Amino acid sequence: MSRAKRVVEVVTRALADSPEAVKVTEGTHQGQTVLELFMAPGDLGRVIGRQGRTAAAVRTLVSATAELEDMKVTLEFRDRP
């Protein structure tokens, strides 16, 4: 498990009303690590924030953490069905 994945889990669980519903998967696509964040639909709006500001802040944290491991990471937000 990468540091970036752990950062996403810790931050989003702190923001969520249902932290047990938070799931982060890690994969690769064209040489780049892709993190997919699955949350309850109500919590997803909270993590994205107004005009995407909170989502941008989480992505910034993930990018900074990934640089420590010389990785390039993309974070995608998904609804949990």
KAMOZI-V846104 format. One record per backbone hydrogen bond with DSSP energy under -0.5 kcal/mol. NH is the residue of the N-H (numbers start at 1). CO is the residue of the C=O. If there is no record, write none. Layout:
BEGIN
NH:CO ; NH:CO
END
This chain:
BEGIN
6:2 ; 7:3 ; 8:4 ; 9:5 ; 10:6 ; 11:7 ; 12:8 ; 13:9 ; 14:10 ; 15:11 ; 16:12 ; 21:18 ; 22:19 ; 23:38 ; 25:36 ; 27:34 ; 29:32 ; 32:29 ; 33:72 ; 34:27 ; 35:74 ; 36:25 ; 36:34 ; 37:35 ; 37:76 ; 38:23 ; 38:36 ; 39:78 ; 43:40 ; 44:40 ; 45:41 ; 46:42 ; 47:43 ; 48:44 ; 49:45 ; 52:49 ; 53:50 ; 54:48 ; 55:48 ; 56:52 ; 57:53 ; 58:54 ; 59:55 ; 60:56 ; 61:57 ; 62:58 ; 63:59 ; 64:60 ; 65:61 ; 66:62 ; 67:63 ; 68:64 ; 68:65 ; 69:65 ; 69:66 ; 70:67 ; 71:66 ; 74:33 ; 76:35 ; 78:37 ; 80:39 ; 81:79
END
